[in-house]
Amino acid sequence: MLTDPDQMMAQSTVLRHLDRRAAGLCPGPAYEGWAQAMIQATIDHPFLAQRLREWSLFRAITLRLPWQPEDLLESSNWLQLKTAAGTSTEAIEILAEAGRTKRIRNTARIGLNHRSES
C-alpha cells in the first residue's frame, strides 16, 4: 500500500489500519509481534512510525508497564488527549499539569475531578 503513487492517500489508509489494529491488539500479547512487523513497514514514513511509537507508549501507560513521563510530554496532541481521557492516574496528573494544550490539561483535570468524586 505504501508504494502507491498517491502517498497522501496511501498513508491515510495505512494510518486508519494502524489505529484500528493497535486499538484491538493493544491490551493483549499479540500487540508486540504486530508492532514489530509494523516497525518494518513504517520505517520510511516518519508520521506512521511516530504513531506506532505513540500506540506503544499508550499501551505501556494503560497496562502499567514502564514508561517515561517526558515521552508523554513530548508526544503529539493525539496521544496526550487520548491519555488524558484514560485510566492512568499518574499520566492524567502529568497532563493536567503540563499537557501540551489547554484542551488536554482541562480534559485531564476533569478526569481527575471525576476520580476524586468517586
Biopython code that builds the backbone (N, CA, C, O; Angstrom):
import numpy as np
from Bio.PDB.StructureBuilder import StructureBuilder

atoms = [
    (1, "MET", "N", (0.811, -1.193, 0.000)),
    (1, "MET", "CA", (0.000, 0.000, 0.000)),
    (1, "MET", "C", (0.857, 1.262, 0.000)),
    (1, "MET", "O", (0.555, 2.225, -0.704)),
    (2, "LEU", "N", (1.927, 1.251, 0.792)),
    (2, "LEU", "CA", (2.750, 2.454, 0.907)),
    (2, "LEU", "C", (3.578, 2.754, -0.339)),
    (2, "LEU", "O", (4.262, 3.776, -0.395)),
    (3, "THR", "N", (3.521, 1.880, -1.332)),
    (3, "THR", "CA", (4.208, 2.148, -2.590)),
    (3, "THR", "C", (3.293, 2.833, -3.598)),
    (3, "THR", "O", (3.721, 3.154, -4.707)),
    (4, "ASP", "N", (2.042, 3.058, -3.222)),
    (4, "ASP", "CA", (1.081, 3.737, -4.097)),
    (4, "ASP", "C", (1.624, 5.118, -4.469)),
    (4, "ASP", "O", (2.193, 5.802, -3.617)),
    (5, "PRO", "N", (1.459, 5.537, -5.719)),
    (5, "PRO", "CA", (1.948, 6.863, -6.135)),
    (5, "PRO", "C", (1.291, 8.018, -5.363)),
    (5, "PRO", "O", (1.914, 9.060, -5.162)),
    (6, "ASP", "N", (0.062, 7.839, -4.939)),
    (6, "ASP", "CA", (-0.625, 8.867, -4.150)),
    (6, "ASP", "C", (-0.278, 8.640, -2.674)),
    (6, "ASP", "O", (-1.014, 7.971, -1.949)),
    (7, "GLN", "N", (0.844, 9.203, -2.245)),
    (7, "GLN", "CA", (1.347, 8.960, -0.901)),
    (7, "GLN", "C", (0.406, 9.449, 0.189)),
    (7, "GLN", "O", (0.308, 8.823, 1.245)),
    (8, "MET", "N", (-0.280, 10.543, -0.045)),
    (8, "MET", "CA", (-1.205, 11.049, 0.966)),
    (8, "MET", "C", (-2.317, 10.031, 1.212)),
    (8, "MET", "O", (-2.646, 9.736, 2.360)),
    (9, "MET", "N", (-2.882, 9.508, 0.161)),
    (9, "MET", "CA", (-3.942, 8.511, 0.278)),
    (9, "MET", "C", (-3.400, 7.226, 0.897)),
    (9, "MET", "O", (-4.049, 6.625, 1.754)),
    (10, "ALA", "N", (-2.235, 6.811, 0.472)),
    (10, "ALA", "CA", (-1.644, 5.576, 0.993)),
    (10, "ALA", "C", (-1.392, 5.687, 2.492)),
    (10, "ALA", "O", (-1.742, 4.779, 3.246)),
    (11, "GLN", "N", (-0.791, 6.784, 2.931)),
    (11, "GLN", "CA", (-0.503, 6.942, 4.351)),
    (11, "GLN", "C", (-1.786, 7.065, 5.165)),
    (11, "GLN", "O", (-1.860, 6.561, 6.285)),
    (12, "SER", "N", (-2.782, 7.720, 4.617)),
    (12, "SER", "CA", (-4.065, 7.835, 5.310)),
    (12, "SER", "C", (-4.700, 6.461, 5.510)),
    (12, "SER", "O", (-5.233, 6.166, 6.580)),
    (13, "THR", "N", (-4.641, 5.636, 4.490)),
    (13, "THR", "CA", (-5.195, 4.285, 4.573)),
    (13, "THR", "C", (-4.431, 3.447, 5.593)),
    (13, "THR", "O", (-5.035, 2.745, 6.404)),
    (14, "VAL", "N", (-3.119, 3.521, 5.552)),
    (14, "VAL", "CA", (-2.305, 2.755, 6.499)),
    (14, "VAL", "C", (-2.526, 3.267, 7.919)),
    (14, "VAL", "O", (-2.568, 2.471, 8.856)),
    (15, "LEU", "N", (-2.668, 4.574, 8.096)),
    (15, "LEU", "CA", (-2.922, 5.135, 9.422)),
    (15, "LEU", "C", (-4.231, 4.596, 10.000)),
    (15, "LEU", "O", (-4.283, 4.218, 11.171)),
    (16, "ARG", "N", (-5.285, 4.560, 9.189)),
    (16, "ARG", "CA", (-6.560, 4.004, 9.660)),
    (16, "ARG", "C", (-6.392, 2.550, 10.074)),
    (16, "ARG", "O", (-6.892, 2.131, 11.118)),
    (17, "HIS", "N", (-5.692, 1.790, 9.257)),
    (17, "HIS", "CA", (-5.447, 0.381, 9.578)),
    (17, "HIS", "C", (-4.633, 0.267, 10.869)),
    (17, "HIS", "O", (-4.977, -0.511, 11.759)),
    (18, "LEU", "N", (-3.565, 1.040, 10.962)),
    (18, "LEU", "CA", (-2.707, 1.010, 12.139)),
    (18, "LEU", "C", (-3.516, 1.329, 13.399)),
    (18, "LEU", "O", (-3.408, 0.620, 14.400)),
    (19, "ASP", "N", (-4.318, 2.382, 13.356)),
    (19, "ASP", "CA", (-5.108, 2.768, 14.528)),
    (19, "ASP", "C", (-6.115, 1.681, 14.923)),
    (19, "ASP", "O", (-6.272, 1.375, 16.105)),
    (20, "ARG", "N", (-6.786, 1.109, 13.938)),
    (20, "ARG", "CA", (-7.774, 0.056, 14.254)),
    (20, "ARG", "C", (-7.110, -1.181, 14.839)),
    (20, "ARG", "O", (-7.570, -1.724, 15.844)),
    (21, "ARG", "N", (-6.035, -1.622, 14.214)),
    (21, "ARG", "CA", (-5.348, -2.827, 14.699)),
    (21, "ARG", "C", (-4.713, -2.590, 16.061)),
    (21, "ARG", "O", (-4.799, -3.441, 16.946)),
    (22, "ALA", "N", (-4.080, -1.444, 16.229)),
    (22, "ALA", "CA", (-3.435, -1.145, 17.508)),
    (22, "ALA", "C", (-4.468, -1.102, 18.629)),
    (22, "ALA", "O", (-4.234, -1.637, 19.713)),
    (23, "ALA", "N", (-5.596, -0.477, 18.374)),
    (23, "ALA", "CA", (-6.644, -0.405, 19.402)),
    (23, "ALA", "C", (-7.133, -1.794, 19.780)),
    (23, "ALA", "O", (-7.374, -2.069, 20.955)),
    (24, "GLY", "N", (-7.278, -2.658, 18.809)),
    (24, "GLY", "CA", (-7.753, -4.007, 19.083)),
    (24, "GLY", "C", (-6.718, -4.898, 19.748)),
    (24, "GLY", "O", (-7.051, -5.726, 20.596)),
    (25, "LEU", "N", (-5.463, -4.726, 19.360)),
    (25, "LEU", "CA", (-4.397, -5.587, 19.886)),
    (25, "LEU", "C", (-3.743, -5.043, 21.148)),
    (25, "LEU", "O", (-3.086, -5.787, 21.876)),
    (26, "CYS", "N", (-3.914, -3.783, 21.406)),
    (26, "CYS", "CA", (-3.209, -3.080, 22.486)),
    (26, "CYS", "C", (-3.202, -3.818, 23.825)),
    (26, "CYS", "O", (-2.140, -3.948, 24.433)),
    (27, "PRO", "N", (-4.338, -4.302, 24.303)),
    (27, "PRO", "CA", (-4.321, -4.921, 25.625)),
    (27, "PRO", "C", (-3.686, -6.308, 25.677)),
    (27, "PRO", "O", (-3.353, -6.788, 26.760)),
    (28, "GLY", "N", (-3.515, -6.950, 24.547)),
    (28, "GLY", "CA", (-3.070, -8.344, 24.574)),
    (28, "GLY", "C", (-1.634, -8.550, 24.145)),
    (28, "GLY", "O", (-0.970, -7.618, 23.691)),
    (29, "PRO", "N", (-1.155, -9.780, 24.291)),
    (29, "PRO", "CA", (0.231, -10.112, 23.954)),
    (29, "PRO", "C", (0.519, -10.095, 22.452)),
    (29, "PRO", "O", (1.680, -9.982, 22.059)),
    (30, "ALA", "N", (-0.497, -10.203, 21.612)),
    (30, "ALA", "CA", (-0.279, -10.197, 20.160)),
    (30, "ALA", "C", (0.222, -8.847, 19.661)),
    (30, "ALA", "O", (0.764, -8.753, 18.560)),
    (31, "TYR", "N", (0.046, -7.809, 20.462)),
    (31, "TYR", "CA", (0.475, -6.469, 20.063)),
    (31, "TYR", "C", (1.975, -6.435, 19.741)),
    (31, "TYR", "O", (2.382, -5.838, 18.744)),
    (32, "GLU", "N", (2.775, -7.060, 20.565)),
    (32, "GLU", "CA", (4.229, -6.980, 20.412)),
    (32, "GLU", "C", (4.690, -7.465, 19.036)),
    (32, "GLU", "O", (5.454, -6.771, 18.365)),
    (33, "GLY", "N", (4.245, -8.627, 18.615)),
    (33, "GLY", "CA", (4.641, -9.153, 17.311)),
    (33, "GLY", "C", (4.137, -8.288, 16.168)),
    (33, "GLY", "O", (4.848, -8.035, 15.196)),
    (34, "TRP", "N", (2.886, -7.837, 16.307)),
    (34, "TRP", "CA", (2.309, -6.965, 15.284)),
    (34, "TRP", "C", (3.098, -5.664, 15.194)),
    (34, "TRP", "O", (3.411, -5.203, 14.096)),
    (35, "ALA", "N", (3.419, -5.074, 16.330)),
    (35, "ALA", "CA", (4.152, -3.803, 16.338)),
    (35, "ALA", "C", (5.529, -3.969, 15.690)),
    (35, "ALA", "O", (5.977, -3.088, 14.955)),
    (36, "GLN", "N", (6.195, -5.080, 15.956)),
    (36, "GLN", "CA", (7.500, -5.311, 15.334)),
    (36, "GLN", "C", (7.378, -5.361, 13.809)),
    (36, "GLN", "O", (8.211, -4.799, 13.098)),
    (37, "ALA", "N", (6.355, -6.025, 13.319)),
    (37, "ALA", "CA", (6.140, -6.083, 11.873)),
    (37, "ALA", "C", (5.823, -4.698, 11.313)),
    (37, "ALA", "O", (6.277, -4.347, 10.223)),
    (38, "MET", "N", (5.055, -3.922, 12.047)),
    (38, "MET", "CA", (4.690, -2.579, 11.593)),
    (38, "MET", "C", (5.884, -1.631, 11.623)),
    (38, "MET", "O", (5.952, -0.706, 10.814)),
    (39, "ILE", "N", (6.811, -1.839, 12.528)),
    (39, "ILE", "CA", (8.018, -1.006, 12.557)),
    (39, "ILE", "C", (8.728, -1.115, 11.213)),
    (39, "ILE", "O", (9.163, -0.113, 10.646)),
    (40, "GLN", "N", (8.838, -2.325, 10.717)),
    (40, "GLN", "CA", (9.493, -2.528, 9.418)),
    (40, "GLN", "C", (8.701, -1.876, 8.291)),
    (40, "GLN", "O", (9.287, -1.296, 7.376)),
    (41, "ALA", "N", (7.385, -1.966, 8.350)),
    (41, "ALA", "CA", (6.542, -1.418, 7.281)),
    (41, "ALA", "C", (6.525, 0.106, 7.273)),
    (41, "ALA", "O", (6.316, 0.718, 6.225)),
    (42, "THR", "N", (6.740, 0.717, 8.420)),
    (42, "THR", "CA", (6.614, 2.175, 8.517)),
    (42, "THR", "C", (7.957, 2.890, 8.625)),
    (42, "THR", "O", (7.988, 4.110, 8.787)),
    (43, "ILE", "N", (9.038, 2.178, 8.542)),
    (43, "ILE", "CA", (10.364, 2.745, 8.798)),
    (43, "ILE", "C", (10.675, 3.973, 7.924)),
    (43, "ILE", "O", (11.357, 4.892, 8.380)),
    (44, "ASP", "N", (10.198, 3.998, 6.714)),
    (44, "ASP", "CA", (10.460, 5.125, 5.808)),
    (44, "ASP", "C", (9.349, 6.170, 5.809)),
    (44, "ASP", "O", (9.298, 7.031, 4.930)),
    (45, "HIS", "N", (8.467, 6.094, 6.788)),
    (45, "HIS", "CA", (7.319, 7.002, 6.860)),
    (45, "HIS", "C", (7.236, 7.578, 8.278)),
    (45, "HIS", "O", (6.586, 6.999, 9.148)),
    (46, "PRO", "N", (7.890, 8.708, 8.504)),
    (46, "PRO", "CA", (8.029, 9.251, 9.859)),
    (46, "PRO", "C", (6.717, 9.422, 10.629)),
    (46, "PRO", "O", (6.658, 9.105, 11.817)),
    (47, "PHE", "N", (5.672, 9.916, 9.975)),
    (47, "PHE", "CA", (4.412, 10.116, 10.686)),
    (47, "PHE", "C", (3.837, 8.788, 11.164)),
    (47, "PHE", "O", (3.390, 8.684, 12.306)),
    (48, "LEU", "N", (3.843, 7.789, 10.315)),
    (48, "LEU", "CA", (3.315, 6.476, 10.692)),
    (48, "LEU", "C", (4.177, 5.824, 11.769)),
    (48, "LEU", "O", (3.655, 5.191, 12.687)),
    (49, "ALA", "N", (5.478, 5.977, 11.660)),
    (49, "ALA", "CA", (6.383, 5.420, 12.670)),
    (49, "ALA", "C", (6.138, 6.094, 14.023)),
    (49, "ALA", "O", (6.142, 5.432, 15.061)),
    (50, "GLN", "N", (5.926, 7.404, 14.005)),
    (50, "GLN", "CA", (5.631, 8.127, 15.242)),
    (50, "GLN", "C", (4.316, 7.637, 15.852)),
    (50, "GLN", "O", (4.239, 7.439, 17.065)),
    (51, "ARG", "N", (3.293, 7.442, 15.040)),
    (51, "ARG", "CA", (2.009, 6.972, 15.559)),
    (51, "ARG", "C", (2.170, 5.604, 16.206)),
    (51, "ARG", "O", (1.597, 5.343, 17.264)),
    (52, "LEU", "N", (2.941, 4.738, 15.581)),
    (52, "LEU", "CA", (3.188, 3.411, 16.142)),
    (52, "LEU", "C", (3.911, 3.514, 17.487)),
    (52, "LEU", "O", (3.564, 2.811, 18.436)),
    (53, "ARG", "N", (4.914, 4.388, 17.565)),
    (53, "ARG", "CA", (5.606, 4.589, 18.849)),
    (53, "ARG", "C", (4.632, 5.104, 19.907)),
    (53, "ARG", "O", (4.698, 4.704, 21.069)),
    (54, "GLU", "N", (3.734, 5.987, 19.501)),
    (54, "GLU", "CA", (2.773, 6.531, 20.457)),
    (54, "GLU", "C", (1.760, 5.477, 20.901)),
    (54, "GLU", "O", (1.343, 5.479, 22.060)),
    (55, "TRP", "N", (1.363, 4.588, 20.015)),
    (55, "TRP", "CA", (0.494, 3.487, 20.436)),
    (55, "TRP", "C", (1.220, 2.602, 21.454)),
    (55, "TRP", "O", (0.616, 2.122, 22.414)),
    (56, "SER", "N", (2.506, 2.395, 21.234)),
    (56, "SER", "CA", (3.272, 1.580, 22.181)),
    (56, "SER", "C", (3.385, 2.270, 23.531)),
    (56, "SER", "O", (3.330, 1.612, 24.570)),
    (57, "LEU", "N", (3.543, 3.585, 23.528)),
    (57, "LEU", "CA", (3.571, 4.336, 24.782)),
    (57, "LEU", "C", (2.200, 4.281, 25.459)),
    (57, "LEU", "O", (2.112, 4.081, 26.670)),
    (58, "PHE", "N", (1.141, 4.457, 24.684)),
    (58, "PHE", "CA", (-0.217, 4.372, 25.236)),
    (58, "PHE", "C", (-0.443, 2.999, 25.867)),
    (58, "PHE", "O", (-1.030, 2.888, 26.943)),
    (59, "ARG", "N", (0.023, 1.971, 25.194)),
    (59, "ARG", "CA", (-0.113, 0.609, 25.722)),
    (59, "ARG", "C", (0.634, 0.472, 27.044)),
    (59, "ARG", "O", (0.106, -0.091, 28.004)),
    (60, "ALA", "N", (1.853, 0.981, 27.096)),
    (60, "ALA", "CA", (2.640, 0.903, 28.332)),
    (60, "ALA", "C", (1.933, 1.633, 29.473)),
    (60, "ALA", "O", (1.872, 1.127, 30.593)),
    (61, "ILE", "N", (1.409, 2.798, 29.193)),
    (61, "ILE", "CA", (0.702, 3.571, 30.224)),
    (61, "ILE", "C", (-0.539, 2.813, 30.684)),
    (61, "ILE", "O", (-0.774, 2.663, 31.883)),
    (62, "THR", "N", (-1.319, 2.344, 29.737)),
    (62, "THR", "CA", (-2.577, 1.663, 30.042)),
    (62, "THR", "C", (-2.364, 0.367, 30.824)),
    (62, "THR", "O", (-3.111, 0.068, 31.756)),
    (63, "LEU", "N", (-1.344, -0.396, 30.441)),
    (63, "LEU", "CA", (-1.084, -1.687, 31.090)),
    (63, "LEU", "C", (-0.160, -1.567, 32.292)),
    (63, "LEU", "O", (0.234, -2.568, 32.890)),
    (64, "ARG", "N", (0.175, -0.351, 32.633)),
    (64, "ARG", "CA", (1.056, -0.076, 33.771)),
    (64, "ARG", "C", (2.427, -0.732, 33.614)),
    (64, "ARG", "O", (2.999, -1.258, 34.569)),
    (65, "LEU", "N", (2.934, -0.685, 32.389)),
    (65, "LEU", "CA", (4.286, -1.124, 32.087)),
    (65, "LEU", "C", (5.210, 0.083, 32.269)),
    (65, "LEU", "O", (4.720, 1.207, 32.374)),
    (66, "PRO", "N", (6.512, -0.114, 32.310)),
    (66, "PRO", "CA", (7.421, 1.033, 32.464)),
    (66, "PRO", "C", (7.286, 2.033, 31.309)),
    (66, "PRO", "O", (7.203, 1.650, 30.142)),
    (67, "TRP", "N", (7.267, 3.305, 31.661)),
    (67, "TRP", "CA", (7.256, 4.385, 30.672)),
    (67, "TRP", "C", (7.844, 5.631, 31.315)),
    (67, "TRP", "O", (7.967, 5.716, 32.537)),
    (68, "GLN", "N", (8.203, 6.594, 30.480)),
    (68, "GLN", "CA", (8.845, 7.811, 30.968)),
    (68, "GLN", "C", (7.919, 9.012, 30.780)),
    (68, "GLN", "O", (7.397, 9.216, 29.684)),
    (69, "PRO", "N", (7.707, 9.805, 31.822)),
    (69, "PRO", "CA", (6.849, 10.992, 31.701)),
    (69, "PRO", "C", (7.258, 11.930, 30.571)),
    (69, "PRO", "O", (6.395, 12.499, 29.902)),
    (70, "GLU", "N", (8.560, 12.100, 30.348)),
    (70, "GLU", "CA", (8.991, 13.015, 29.285)),
    (70, "GLU", "C", (8.559, 12.514, 27.914)),
    (70, "GLU", "O", (8.318, 13.320, 27.014)),
    (71, "ASP", "N", (8.455, 11.196, 27.735)),
    (71, "ASP", "CA", (7.960, 10.667, 26.459)),
    (71, "ASP", "C", (6.512, 11.088, 26.233)),
    (71, "ASP", "O", (6.127, 11.421, 25.112)),
    (72, "LEU", "N", (5.722, 11.074, 27.282)),
    (72, "LEU", "CA", (4.328, 11.505, 27.168)),
    (72, "LEU", "C", (4.259, 13.000, 26.885)),
    (72, "LEU", "O", (3.484, 13.434, 26.032)),
    (73, "LEU", "N", (5.049, 13.777, 27.581)),
    (73, "LEU", "CA", (5.011, 15.232, 27.397)),
    (73, "LEU", "C", (5.532, 15.663, 26.027)),
    (73, "LEU", "O", (5.167, 16.732, 25.536)),
    (74, "GLU", "N", (6.372, 14.853, 25.412)),
    (74, "GLU", "CA", (6.888, 15.155, 24.071)),
    (74, "GLU", "C", (6.005, 14.576, 22.969)),
    (74, "GLU", "O", (6.280, 14.790, 21.788)),
    (75, "SER", "N", (4.965, 13.858, 23.327)),
    (75, "SER", "CA", (4.113, 13.192, 22.344)),
    (75, "SER", "C", (3.146, 14.183, 21.696)),
    (75, "SER", "O", (3.043, 15.339, 22.105)),
    (76, "SER", "N", (2.450, 13.699, 20.686)),
    (76, "SER", "CA", (1.506, 14.529, 19.928)),
    (76, "SER", "C", (0.262, 14.855, 20.743)),
    (76, "SER", "O", (-0.015, 14.237, 21.771)),
    (77, "ASN", "N", (-0.467, 15.831, 20.259)),
    (77, "ASN", "CA", (-1.760, 16.162, 20.864)),
    (77, "ASN", "C", (-2.680, 14.948, 20.861)),
    (77, "ASN", "O", (-3.423, 14.720, 21.816)),
    (78, "TRP", "N", (-2.626, 14.174, 19.787)),
    (78, "TRP", "CA", (-3.475, 12.982, 19.673)),
    (78, "TRP", "C", (-3.263, 12.058, 20.872)),
    (78, "TRP", "O", (-4.225, 11.655, 21.526)),
    (79, "LEU", "N", (-2.007, 11.724, 21.158)),
    (79, "LEU", "CA", (-1.737, 10.803, 22.263)),
    (79, "LEU", "C", (-2.041, 11.449, 23.608)),
    (79, "LEU", "O", (-2.607, 10.802, 24.489)),
    (80, "GLN", "N", (-1.679, 12.701, 23.776)),
    (80, "GLN", "CA", (-1.935, 13.347, 25.059)),
    (80, "GLN", "C", (-3.431, 13.403, 25.348)),
    (80, "GLN", "O", (-3.850, 13.150, 26.477)),
    (81, "LEU", "N", (-4.227, 13.724, 24.363)),
    (81, "LEU", "CA", (-5.677, 13.777, 24.580)),
    (81, "LEU", "C", (-6.242, 12.391, 24.857)),
    (81, "LEU", "O", (-7.092, 12.232, 25.733)),
    (82, "LYS", "N", (-5.788, 11.405, 24.133)),
    (82, "LYS", "CA", (-6.230, 10.021, 24.345)),
    (82, "LYS", "C", (-5.865, 9.560, 25.756)),
    (82, "LYS", "O", (-6.662, 8.903, 26.427)),
    (83, "THR", "N", (-4.674, 9.903, 26.195)),
    (83, "THR", "CA", (-4.203, 9.505, 27.512)),
    (83, "THR", "C", (-4.919, 10.283, 28.615)),
    (83, "THR", "O", (-5.220, 9.722, 29.669)),
    (84, "ALA", "N", (-5.192, 11.556, 28.388)),
    (84, "ALA", "CA", (-5.870, 12.391, 29.381)),
    (84, "ALA", "C", (-7.265, 11.858, 29.699)),
    (84, "ALA", "O", (-7.779, 12.073, 30.797)),
    (85, "ALA", "N", (-7.868, 11.175, 28.754)),
    (85, "ALA", "CA", (-9.201, 10.607, 28.960)),
    (85, "ALA", "C", (-9.127, 9.153, 29.424)),
    (85, "ALA", "O", (-10.145, 8.462, 29.460)),
    (86, "GLY", "N", (-7.937, 8.689, 29.777)),
    (86, "GLY", "CA", (-7.725, 7.282, 30.099)),
    (86, "GLY", "C", (-7.832, 6.927, 31.566)),
    (86, "GLY", "O", (-8.546, 7.574, 32.332)),
    (87, "THR", "N", (-7.103, 5.879, 31.945)),
    (87, "THR", "CA", (-7.253, 5.304, 33.276)),
    (87, "THR", "C", (-6.038, 5.439, 34.176)),
    (87, "THR", "O", (-6.117, 5.106, 35.359)),
    (88, "SER", "N", (-4.918, 5.917, 33.654)),
    (88, "SER", "CA", (-3.706, 6.022, 34.460)),
    (88, "SER", "C", (-3.690, 7.347, 35.220)),
    (88, "SER", "O", (-3.523, 8.414, 34.629)),
    (89, "THR", "N", (-3.863, 7.264, 36.526)),
    (89, "THR", "CA", (-3.867, 8.478, 37.338)),
    (89, "THR", "C", (-2.560, 9.233, 37.202)),
    (89, "THR", "O", (-2.563, 10.460, 37.100)),
    (90, "GLU", "N", (-1.447, 8.522, 37.198)),
    (90, "GLU", "CA", (-0.140, 9.183, 37.076)),
    (90, "GLU", "C", (-0.051, 9.980, 35.776)),
    (90, "GLU", "O", (0.360, 11.140, 35.789)),
    (91, "ALA", "N", (-0.430, 9.371, 34.665)),
    (91, "ALA", "CA", (-0.365, 10.050, 33.365)),
    (91, "ALA", "C", (-1.327, 11.225, 33.319)),
    (91, "ALA", "O", (-0.993, 12.287, 32.794)),
    (92, "ILE", "N", (-2.516, 11.038, 33.868)),
    (92, "ILE", "CA", (-3.512, 12.115, 33.858)),
    (92, "ILE", "C", (-3.029, 13.292, 34.702)),
    (92, "ILE", "O", (-3.215, 14.446, 34.316)),
    (93, "GLU", "N", (-2.420, 13.015, 35.836)),
    (93, "GLU", "CA", (-1.882, 14.094, 36.671)),
    (93, "GLU", "C", (-0.796, 14.874, 35.928)),
    (93, "GLU", "O", (-0.760, 16.103, 35.991)),
    (94, "ILE", "N", (0.073, 14.176, 35.238)),
    (94, "ILE", "CA", (1.130, 14.828, 34.461)),
    (94, "ILE", "C", (0.526, 15.732, 33.397)),
    (94, "ILE", "O", (0.974, 16.862, 33.205)),
    (95, "LEU", "N", (-0.490, 15.231, 32.706)),
    (95, "LEU", "CA", (-1.111, 16.010, 31.643)),
    (95, "LEU", "C", (-1.952, 17.168, 32.188)),
    (95, "LEU", "O", (-2.052, 18.209, 31.538)),
    (96, "ALA", "N", (-2.549, 17.006, 33.354)),
    (96, "ALA", "CA", (-3.311, 18.104, 33.958)),
    (96, "ALA", "C", (-2.389, 19.277, 34.275)),
    (96, "ALA", "O", (-2.789, 20.438, 34.197)),
    (97, "GLU", "N", (-1.170, 18.960, 34.626)),
    (97, "GLU", "CA", (-0.198, 19.995, 34.981)),
    (97, "GLU", "C", (0.532, 20.558, 33.759)),
    (97, "GLU", "O", (0.729, 21.768, 33.652)),
    (98, "ALA", "N", (0.928, 19.681, 32.847)),
    (98, "ALA", "CA", (1.844, 20.119, 31.789)),
    (98, "ALA", "C", (1.466, 19.652, 30.388)),
    (98, "ALA", "O", (2.320, 19.605, 29.502)),
    (99, "GLY", "N", (0.200, 19.306, 30.177)),
    (99, "GLY", "CA", (-0.229, 18.892, 28.842)),
    (99, "GLY", "C", (0.023, 19.987, 27.822)),
    (99, "GLY", "O", (0.073, 21.169, 28.162)),
    (100, "ARG", "N", (0.178, 19.590, 26.592)),
    (100, "ARG", "CA", (0.553, 20.491, 25.505)),
    (100, "ARG", "C", (-0.444, 21.631, 25.278)),
    (100, "ARG", "O", (-0.032, 22.760, 25.010)),
    (101, "THR", "N", (-1.734, 21.355, 25.380)),
    (101, "THR", "CA", (-2.741, 22.386, 25.092)),
    (101, "THR", "C", (-3.696, 22.547, 26.268)),
    (101, "THR", "O", (-3.765, 21.706, 27.164)),
    (102, "LYS", "N", (-4.421, 23.642, 26.234)),
    (102, "LYS", "CA", (-5.425, 23.899, 27.269)),
    (102, "LYS", "C", (-6.487, 22.793, 27.259)),
    (102, "LYS", "O", (-6.940, 22.365, 28.321)),
    (103, "ARG", "N", (-6.881, 22.337, 26.090)),
    (103, "ARG", "CA", (-7.873, 21.267, 25.981)),
    (103, "ARG", "C", (-7.394, 19.994, 26.673)),
    (103, "ARG", "O", (-8.154, 19.342, 27.388)),
    (104, "ILE", "N", (-6.136, 19.650, 26.456)),
    (104, "ILE", "CA", (-5.572, 18.443, 27.079)),
    (104, "ILE", "C", (-5.535, 18.609, 28.592)),
    (104, "ILE", "O", (-5.944, 17.710, 29.327)),
    (105, "ARG", "N", (-5.049, 19.751, 29.058)),
    (105, "ARG", "CA", (-4.986, 19.992, 30.506)),
    (105, "ARG", "C", (-6.374, 19.952, 31.135)),
    (105, "ARG", "O", (-6.557, 19.377, 32.208)),
    (106, "ASN", "N", (-7.346, 20.558, 30.470)),
    (106, "ASN", "CA", (-8.720, 20.553, 31.001)),
    (106, "ASN", "C", (-9.323, 19.159, 31.010)),
    (106, "ASN", "O", (-9.973, 18.772, 31.981)),
    (107, "THR", "N", (-9.117, 18.406, 29.950)),
    (107, "THR", "CA", (-9.618, 17.026, 29.899)),
    (107, "THR", "C", (-9.035, 16.220, 31.047)),
    (107, "THR", "O", (-9.746, 15.463, 31.708)),
    (108, "ALA", "N", (-7.742, 16.382, 31.281)),
    (108, "ALA", "CA", (-7.084, 15.658, 32.374)),
    (108, "ALA", "C", (-7.636, 16.099, 33.728)),
    (108, "ALA", "O", (-7.903, 15.258, 34.587)),
    (109, "ARG", "N", (-7.806, 17.388, 33.927)),
    (109, "ARG", "CA", (-8.332, 17.882, 35.203)),
    (109, "ARG", "C", (-9.748, 17.379, 35.465)),
    (109, "ARG", "O", (-10.087, 17.020, 36.593)),
    (110, "ILE", "N", (-10.562, 17.354, 34.431)),
    (110, "ILE", "CA", (-11.921, 16.823, 34.582)),
    (110, "ILE", "C", (-11.869, 15.362, 34.980)),
    (110, "ILE", "O", (-12.622, 14.923, 35.849)),
    (111, "GLY", "N", (-10.972, 14.597, 34.339)),
    (111, "GLY", "CA", (-10.812, 13.194, 34.703)),
    (111, "GLY", "C", (-10.376, 13.016, 36.146)),
    (111, "GLY", "O", (-10.857, 12.119, 36.839)),
    (112, "LEU", "N", (-9.471, 13.863, 36.598)),
    (112, "LEU", "CA", (-9.027, 13.781, 37.990)),
    (112, "LEU", "C", (-10.157, 14.142, 38.948)),
    (112, "LEU", "O", (-10.309, 13.510, 39.994)),
    (113, "ASN", "N", (-10.942, 15.142, 38.603)),
    (113, "ASN", "CA", (-12.074, 15.536, 39.450)),
    (113, "ASN", "C", (-13.090, 14.420, 39.570)),
    (113, "ASN", "O", (-13.627, 14.178, 40.651)),
    (114, "HIS", "N", (-13.360, 13.733, 38.461)),
    (114, "HIS", "CA", (-14.308, 12.608, 38.488)),
    (114, "HIS", "C", (-13.780, 11.485, 39.385)),
    (114, "HIS", "O", (-14.547, 10.835, 40.095)),
    (115, "ARG", "N", (-12.483, 11.268, 39.344)),
    (115, "ARG", "CA", (-11.884, 10.222, 40.179)),
    (115, "ARG", "C", (-12.016, 10.574, 41.654)),
    (115, "ARG", "O", (-12.321, 9.709, 42.474)),
    (116, "SER", "N", (-11.792, 11.825, 41.991)),
    (116, "SER", "CA", (-11.848, 12.217, 43.411)),
    (116, "SER", "C", (-13.272, 12.206, 43.938)),
    (116, "SER", "O", (-13.487, 12.054, 45.140)),
    (117, "GLU", "N", (-14.256, 12.368, 43.044)),
    (117, "GLU", "CA", (-15.656, 12.326, 43.456)),
    (117, "GLU", "C", (-16.157, 10.911, 43.650)),
    (117, "GLU", "O", (-17.157, 10.691, 44.333)),
    (118, "SER", "N", (-15.468, 9.949, 43.055)),
    (118, "SER", "CA", (-15.919, 8.540, 43.134)),
    (118, "SER", "C", (-15.532, 7.901, 44.432)),
    (118, "SER", "O", (-15.833, 6.729, 44.657)),
]
sb = StructureBuilder()
sb.init_structure("model")
sb.init_model(0)
sb.init_chain("A")
sb.init_seg("    ")
for serial, (resi, resn, name, xyz) in enumerate(atoms, 1):
    if name == "N":
        sb.init_residue(resn, " ", resi, " ")
    sb.init_atom(name, np.array(xyz, "f"), 0.0, 1.0, " ", f" {name:<3s}", serial, name[0])
structure = sb.get_structure()
